[in-house]
Amino acid sequence: PPVTASLRDFPIGSKVTILVEPSVQKGMPHPRYHGRVGTVVEKRGRAFVVHLTDGGKIKKIIARPEHLRMV
């Protein structure tokens, strides 16, 4: 992936899609969340905390920006 993929910034409250980038293993979310849409809740170091619903429950996913895309 390009260098700019790791430099992306997502504002709090923005909608993002989780798309797992297999060439980057750090900060990779579980593959079951690939293609899911969630909301950015906070920034934690280089990663972002994303809340999404999974079966009626709110899950907290911690993923680096290489694995996230803006909706």
ZIMOLIN-V348833 format. One record per backbone hydrogen bond with DSSP energy under -1.0 kcal/mol. NH is the residue of the N-H (numbers start at 1). CO is the residue of the C=O. E is the energy in kcal/mol with one decimal. If there is no record, write none. Layout:
nh->[NH,NH]
co->[CO,CO]
e->[E,E]
//
This chain:
nh->[5,6,13,14,16,17,18,19,24,28,33,34,35,36,38,39,40,41,42,44,47,48,49,50,51,52,54,59,61,63,64,67,68,69,71]
co->[2,3,40,11,38,69,36,67,21,25,30,31,18,33,16,51,14,49,49,47,44,63,42,61,39,59,57,52,50,48,27,64,65,17,15]
e->[-1.5,-1.1,-2.7,-1.8,-2.5,-3.1,-2.7,-2.4,-1.7,-1.4,-2.1,-1.6,-4.1,-2.0,-2.6,-2.4,-2.4,-3.2,-1.1,-2.8,-1.8,-3.0,-2.9,-3.3,-2.7,-2.0,-3.0,-3.8,-3.2,-2.4,-1.6,-2.0,-1.3,-1.9,-2.0]
//
